[in-house]
Amino acid sequence: MPRCPTDIVYSEKYTDGEFEYRHVILPHELYKKISKIGRLLTEQEWRSLGYKRIPWMGSL
């Protein structure tokens, strides 16, 4: 059985042609804390937990 990471792990970005996505694997303790909330978190709530998304950058 795979073990939970000790730090947040980010997947490579992937797209469906319209949106970009990224999977995030959480440490067990952080997962337990979030699962008690019972709803999707806001970006501000994610950031307060240590989630650091790479800023989106556009190009011409």
DOMI-414308 format. One record per residue (C-alpha): residue number from 1; x, z, y. Coordinates in pm, whole numbers. Layout:
<atoms>
<NUM, <X, Z, Y>>
...
</atoms>
This chain:
<atoms>
<1, <0, 0, 0>>
<2, <143, -89, 346>>
<3, <239, 199, 570>>
<4, <116, 240, 926>>
<5, <381, 166, 1187>>
<6, <522, 443, 1406>>
<7, <482, 223, 1716>>
<8, <221, -31, 1823>>
<9, <296, -370, 1659>>
<10, <184, -696, 1824>>
<11, <124, -1024, 1639>>
<12, <224, -1363, 1772>>
<13, <-40, -1524, 1991>>
<14, <-272, -1779, 1832>>
<15, <-553, -1992, 1971>>
<16, <-883, -2147, 1874>>
<17, <-836, -2420, 2134>>
<18, <-1022, -2228, 2402>>
<19, <-897, -1868, 2390>>
<20, <-570, -1700, 2296>>
<21, <-571, -1402, 2060>>
<22, <-326, -1140, 1939>>
<23, <-365, -877, 1665>>
<24, <-244, -526, 1732>>
<25, <-153, -281, 1452>>
<26, <-182, 82, 1558>>
<27, <1, 392, 1439>>
<28, <-226, 611, 1224>>
<29, <-261, 892, 1481>>
<30, <-363, 648, 1754>>
<31, <-610, 480, 1518>>
<32, <-772, 816, 1439>>
<33, <-809, 894, 1810>>
<34, <-963, 554, 1890>>
<35, <-1197, 544, 1589>>
<36, <-1370, 861, 1712>>
<37, <-1474, 685, 2036>>
<38, <-1709, 448, 1851>>
<39, <-1698, 158, 2099>>
<40, <-1463, -106, 2235>>
<41, <-1213, 27, 2486>>
<42, <-1165, -102, 2838>>
<43, <-827, -247, 2935>>
<44, <-756, 67, 3140>>
<45, <-829, 287, 2836>>
<46, <-600, 75, 2613>>
<47, <-319, 97, 2866>>
<48, <-356, 475, 2893>>
<49, <-292, 491, 2516>>
<50, <31, 291, 2542>>
<51, <-92, -64, 2474>>
<52, <120, -303, 2678>>
<53, <-5, -658, 2683>>
<54, <236, -926, 2798>>
<55, <88, -1067, 3121>>
<56, <-74, -1407, 3094>>
<57, <128, -1677, 3266>>
<58, <-5, -2020, 3351>>
<59, <196, -2331, 3419>>
<60, <127, -2673, 3566>>
</atoms>
